[in-house]
Amino acid sequence: MANTAVLEQPKRGESHGFTWVSAEGRQLSRTGEWDVVGQQHQILSAKVEPGETVHLEPGSMMYMGPGVRVEVNCDRCFPRCMGGEACAIMEYTNEGPRPTYVGITSSVPAEVVALDLETYDVVHARRGSFMSALGRGNAGFECDCNPLTCCCAGFGMCRQTISGAPGTAFVQATGTVERKAL
């Protein structure tokens, strides 16, 4: 009799080495600074310590706690625009004596994906993917003059980059999101 391998059916939320973010229901940071809640149309709830600032794309703030001051920052306008983002970024700073919170949602129906910027040197993303950052995360751009990737692959000449360790960046991801440890 020949040996045959049996491939077990994956559990909900697993796909043989992959984790489906939509099935997790909730992502938690290691430090308790943020969590992502919901199966669909997720909300990022970020803890903001006194004196700390959270950077958000315009229009992505859903709710905020007391003591938060809101400012518009137009620094780094050119690289942000070239990377597919708005020229300005919103800064939510906790001016109160205690920790507070900011609720953040994507501008399109999407899942929220957290990127630890100390793990990734530079993240290349689709234009307009950047949503928010805790720490030093910034959206920028990188030029690619290869006609195959610019025209045929649909990336365009300018690709969005996200960098700025230490910190955590959050992107809005449409479609199915899978995580795989390589």
TAVEN-V129441 format. One record per residue. N is the residue number from 0. RES is the residue in one small letter. SS is DSSP state (alpha for helix, beta for strand, coil for the rest). PHI is phi as a letter, one per 30 degrees, with the letter a starting at -180 (* if undefined). OMEGA is omega in whole degrees, -180 to 180 (NA if undefined). Layout:
# TAVEN-V129441
n	res	ss	phi	omega
N	RES	SS	PHI	OMEGA
N	RES	SS	PHI	OMEGA
This chain:
# TAVEN-V129441
n	res	ss	phi	omega
0	m	coil	*	-178
1	a	coil	d	176
2	n	coil	d	176
3	t	coil	b	179
4	a	coil	d	177
5	v	coil	c	179
6	l	coil	c	-178
7	e	coil	d	177
8	q	coil	d	-180
9	p	coil	d	176
10	k	coil	d	177
11	r	coil	e	180
12	g	coil	j	180
13	e	beta	b	178
14	s	coil	b	178
15	h	coil	h	178
16	g	coil	j	179
17	f	coil	c	172
18	t	beta	c	178
19	w	beta	d	-178
20	v	alpha	d	-177
21	s	alpha	d	-179
22	a	alpha	d	-179
23	e	alpha	d	179
24	g	coil	i	-178
25	r	beta	a	174
26	q	beta	c	179
27	l	beta	c	175
28	s	coil	d	178
29	r	coil	d	-175
30	t	coil	c	-179
31	g	coil	i	-178
32	e	coil	d	-177
33	w	beta	a	167
34	d	beta	a	178
35	v	beta	c	-174
36	v	beta	c	173
37	g	coil	j	178
38	q	coil	d	179
39	q	coil	b	-179
40	h	coil	h	-172
41	q	coil	d	177
42	i	beta	b	174
43	l	beta	c	177
44	s	beta	c	-175
45	a	beta	c	175
46	k	beta	d	-179
47	v	beta	b	180
48	e	coil	d	176
49	p	coil	e	-179
50	g	coil	i	-178
51	e	coil	d	-179
52	t	beta	b	174
53	v	beta	c	-179
54	h	beta	c	-177
55	l	beta	b	170
56	e	coil	d	178
57	p	coil	e	178
58	g	coil	i	-177
59	s	coil	c	178
60	m	beta	d	179
61	m	beta	c	177
62	y	beta	a	177
63	m	beta	a	-180
64	g	coil	d	-179
65	p	coil	d	176
66	g	coil	i	-178
67	v	beta	c	177
68	r	beta	c	-178
69	v	beta	c	177
70	e	beta	b	175
71	v	beta	c	-180
72	n	beta	c	179
73	c	coil	c	174
74	d	coil	d	179
75	r	coil	h	-177
76	c	alpha	d	-176
77	f	alpha	d	-180
78	p	alpha	d	178
79	r	alpha	d	-180
80	c	alpha	d	179
81	m	alpha	d	178
82	g	coil	d	176
83	g	coil	j	-180
84	e	coil	c	176
85	a	coil	d	-180
86	c	coil	d	-178
87	a	coil	c	172
88	i	beta	b	-180
89	m	beta	d	178
90	e	beta	c	180
91	y	beta	c	-175
92	t	beta	c	178
93	n	beta	d	177
94	e	coil	c	-180
95	g	coil	d	-178
96	p	coil	d	-177
97	r	coil	b	175
98	p	coil	e	177
99	t	beta	b	-174
100	y	beta	b	172
101	v	beta	b	176
102	g	beta	c	-172
103	i	beta	b	178
104	t	beta	b	-180
105	s	coil	d	-179
106	s	coil	d	178
107	v	coil	b	175
108	p	coil	d	-174
109	a	coil	a	173
110	e	beta	c	-180
111	v	beta	c	180
112	v	beta	c	179
113	a	beta	d	179
114	l	beta	b	177
115	d	beta	d	-174
116	l	coil	d	173
117	e	coil	d	178
118	t	coil	d	-178
119	y	coil	c	178
120	d	coil	d	177
121	v	coil	b	176
122	v	beta	c	175
123	h	beta	c	-175
124	a	beta	b	174
125	r	coil	d	178
126	r	coil	e	178
127	g	coil	i	-178
128	s	coil	d	-176
129	f	beta	d	-178
130	m	beta	b	-174
131	s	beta	a	176
132	a	beta	b	168
133	l	beta	c	-176
134	g	beta	j	-172
135	r	coil	c	-177
136	g	coil	d	180
137	n	beta	b	172
138	a	beta	c	178
139	g	beta	b	180
140	f	beta	b	176
141	e	beta	b	-180
142	c	beta	d	176
143	d	coil	b	-176
144	c	coil	c	178
145	n	coil	d	-178
146	p	alpha	d	179
147	l	alpha	d	179
148	t	alpha	d	-180
149	c	alpha	d	-174
150	c	alpha	c	-173
151	c	alpha	d	-178
152	a	coil	c	177
153	g	coil	i	-179
154	f	coil	d	-174
155	g	coil	i	-176
156	m	coil	d	180
157	c	beta	c	178
158	r	beta	c	179
159	q	beta	d	173
160	t	beta	b	175
161	i	beta	b	-178
162	s	beta	a	175
163	g	coil	k	178
164	a	coil	d	-1
165	p	coil	d	178
166	g	beta	l	178
167	t	beta	b	175
168	a	beta	c	179
169	f	beta	b	179
170	v	beta	c	175
171	q	beta	c	-175
172	a	beta	b	176
173	t	coil	c	-178
174	g	coil	i	-180
175	t	coil	d	-179
176	v	coil	c	177
177	e	beta	b	175
178	r	beta	c	178
179	k	coil	b	175
180	a	coil	d	-180
181	l	coil	c	NA
